[in-house]
Amino acid sequence: MAIRDRGMVKWHAAFQLPELVKAQRNLWQDTERIERPIIDEYQWEEFDLRIAYAMEWNYIVKVKLWSDGFMTDVIGRIHYVDSITRQIRIEVRSGQFEGIPFEDIVEVEVID
């Protein structure tokens, strides 16, 4: 009696599983995206005042950023505001700096 094997047919579903998982992950990620918040002139002015205050007294700030549909927080001390490249340099750890573009800023909060 010979064994009848289905060959590659039995493995076909297992080869497609990683692509299915990746497609589902991308779909879930797309459903959680939010639109860029609209920030008016008065909010920008308030952000400027908070940033200047935090720089003067060396306070820690929490900056909320919008990036590709998701919100992230950066916490640290403001080291430098570069108006030419339109970036804020924040010291997130001792000796480690992160540049944040003005366009990505959604909220600035001073933490005492």
N, C-alpha and C positions, 0 to 999 in steps of 0.2 A: 504494500500500500504506500503510495507516494504522498508526500505532504504538499498540499496546494497552498502556496504563499501568494499574497496579493502584491508583493514587491514594494515599489515606491508608493503605491496608493495608500497604504496604511500610515505612512509618514507625512503625507501631504498636509494634513491639518496642523501637525506640529511645526512645520516650517513657516506657516503663515501666522502663528501666534505672536511672535515679537512685533510684527508689523501691525497687528490688531491692537496690541497693548499701546504701542506708540501713537496710533491714530486716536485711540480713546483718550490718552493723556493730553494730546493736543486739543481735542474737542472740549474736554473739561476745562483746560486752561483758557480757551477762547470764551467760554461762558462766564468766566470770572473777571474778564477785562472790564475796565470802566473808561469812560470818555475823559479827555483832558478837562479839568475844571477851568472855568473862565475866571480870571483874576483881574479885578478892575484897578484903576489908578490909585485909589485910596488904600487898597490892600497892599500894593507895592510900596507905597509910602510908609505904611505901618511896618512892613518887613524891613525896610531900610533903617527905620528908627530902632527896631529891636536888634538888628545886626550891629549898628553903631554902639548901642548901649552895651551889648555883650562883649564887643571888642574893647571898649574903654575899661570896663571893670573885670575883664577876663572871666566871664561867666560861661558856663556850659550851655550850648544850644541844642535843640532838637529840631532838625530840618526835615520836613516831610517832602518827598520827591515823587513826581509822576514820571514813570519810565515805561514806555511801550504798553500802556494800559494797566499798570500795576503801581501801587503806592509802596514806597520804602522809606524807612527812617534812618537818618544819619545823626549820631550824637557825638558831640565833641566841642572843642574850643575853636573859635574863628581865628585863624592866623592872619589871613590877608584877603582883601577884596580887590580883584583885578578888573578894572573897568574896561581895559583894552580887549582882553579875551573873554570878558563877561563871565567870569567864574569867581567862586568863593573857595578859598582854600581852608579846609577844616582839619584840625589835628585830631584824628580819631583815637590814636594811641600815641604814646610818647615817641616822637620822631617819625611817625607815620602820618602822611597828609593825604587828603582826598580832595580832588577838584570837583566842584559842583557847578554846572552851568545855571545861569540865572533863569533860563526858560523852563527848567525842570522843577523849580521850587514852587511848592503849593502852600506851605505853611512854615512859619518860623516861630519857635517857642523858646523863651529864655528859661533855663532851669537854674535856680539858685544853688 
